[in-house]
Amino acid sequence: MSGSGRKASGQEASGPRSVRVREKLTEFFGAQKLEIFDESSRHAHHAPMARGPGENATETHFRLLMVSPAFEGVSRVNRFRKVHEVLQPEFDSGLHALAMVLRTPEEDAACPT
């Protein structure tokens, strides 16, 4: 996990797990902005990836940026915890790592584009 302020870049993920992740986060947090990037190929040396796509080794590493009013008044640690709770079924079924930037709309407005 990473809470770095680095701006999300690249092509957004569109695989089945990323679609489920997007739906869950949008529904639970009412995300105003949600960018999800699949970085699994950058981690191909990890054991789950070495098995190949036939062994559920795809869509294992994501990076996301989410902006939601639900984070107002919530500590950074508790934001991460809540996202992990919502996505626990994905972690149980093969999601291995999730780097996150989680902001309120006010925090996002203060960040350079």
C-alpha positions as CSV (number, residue, x, y, z in Angstrom):
1,M,0.0,0.0,0.0
2,S,1.1,3.5,-0.7
3,G,-0.4,6.8,0.2
4,S,1.9,8.8,-2.0
5,G,0.6,11.8,-3.7
6,R,1.9,10.7,-7.1
7,K,-0.6,11.4,-9.8
8,A,-2.2,8.3,-11.4
9,S,-1.2,8.0,-15.0
10,G,-1.4,5.5,-17.9
11,Q,-4.3,3.5,-19.2
12,E,-7.0,2.6,-16.7
13,A,-7.7,-1.0,-16.0
14,S,-10.7,-2.7,-17.6
15,G,-10.5,-6.4,-16.7
16,P,-13.2,-8.2,-14.7
17,R,-11.6,-7.7,-11.3
18,S,-11.1,-3.9,-11.9
19,V,-14.7,-3.7,-12.9
20,R,-15.8,-5.3,-9.7
21,V,-13.4,-3.1,-7.7
22,R,-14.8,0.0,-9.4
23,E,-18.4,-1.0,-8.7
24,K,-17.7,-1.8,-5.0
25,L,-15.8,1.4,-4.4
26,T,-18.3,3.6,-6.2
27,E,-21.2,2.1,-4.4
28,F,-19.7,2.1,-1.0
29,F,-17.9,5.4,-1.0
30,G,-19.9,7.4,-3.6
31,A,-16.6,8.2,-5.3
32,Q,-16.5,11.5,-7.2
33,K,-13.3,10.4,-9.0
34,L,-11.9,6.9,-9.3
35,E,-8.9,5.9,-11.4
36,I,-7.8,2.3,-11.3
37,F,-4.6,1.0,-12.9
38,D,-3.6,-2.6,-13.3
39,E,0.2,-2.9,-12.5
40,S,0.2,-6.7,-12.4
41,S,2.7,-6.9,-15.3
42,R,5.2,-4.9,-13.4
43,H,5.2,-7.6,-10.7
44,A,5.5,-10.7,-13.0
45,H,8.4,-11.9,-10.9
46,H,6.1,-12.5,-7.9
47,A,5.0,-16.1,-7.3
48,P,1.3,-15.6,-8.1
49,M,2.2,-14.1,-11.5
50,A,4.7,-16.9,-12.3
51,R,1.8,-19.4,-12.5
52,G,0.3,-17.6,-15.6
53,P,-3.1,-16.3,-16.4
54,G,-4.7,-19.7,-16.3
55,E,-4.0,-19.9,-12.6
56,N,-5.9,-16.6,-11.7
57,A,-2.6,-14.8,-11.7
58,T,-3.9,-11.7,-13.6
59,E,-5.2,-8.5,-12.0
60,T,-3.2,-9.0,-8.8
61,H,-1.7,-5.5,-8.4
62,F,-3.6,-2.3,-8.7
63,R,-3.0,1.4,-8.1
64,L,-5.9,3.7,-7.5
65,L,-6.8,7.3,-6.9
66,M,-10.2,7.8,-5.3
67,V,-11.8,11.1,-4.3
68,S,-14.9,10.8,-2.0
69,P,-16.7,13.0,0.5
70,A,-16.9,9.8,2.6
71,F,-13.3,10.5,3.7
72,E,-14.1,13.8,5.3
73,G,-13.0,13.7,9.0
74,V,-11.6,10.2,8.5
75,S,-7.9,9.6,9.3
76,R,-5.6,8.4,6.5
77,V,-5.2,5.0,8.2
78,N,-8.9,4.5,8.6
79,R,-9.5,5.4,5.0
80,F,-7.1,2.5,4.0
81,R,-8.7,0.1,6.5
82,K,-12.2,0.8,5.1
83,V,-11.1,0.3,1.5
84,H,-9.5,-3.0,2.5
85,E,-12.7,-4.1,4.3
86,V,-14.8,-3.3,1.2
87,L,-12.4,-5.2,-1.1
88,Q,-11.7,-8.1,1.3
89,P,-13.4,-10.6,-1.1
90,E,-11.1,-9.5,-3.9
91,F,-8.0,-10.0,-1.6
92,D,-9.4,-13.4,-0.7
93,S,-9.6,-14.4,-4.4
94,G,-6.2,-13.2,-5.6
95,L,-5.8,-9.5,-5.4
96,H,-2.3,-9.2,-3.9
97,A,-1.5,-5.5,-3.6
98,L,-3.3,-2.2,-3.7
99,A,-1.5,1.1,-3.8
100,M,-3.9,3.9,-2.9
101,V,-4.3,7.7,-2.9
102,L,-7.5,8.5,-1.0
103,R,-8.6,12.1,-0.9
104,T,-11.6,14.2,0.1
105,P,-12.9,16.6,-2.6
106,E,-11.2,19.5,-0.8
107,E,-7.9,17.7,-0.6
108,D,-8.1,16.8,-4.3
109,A,-8.9,20.5,-5.3
110,A,-5.7,21.5,-3.4
111,C,-3.5,19.1,-5.3
112,P,-1.8,20.3,-8.5
113,T,-3.1,18.7,-11.6
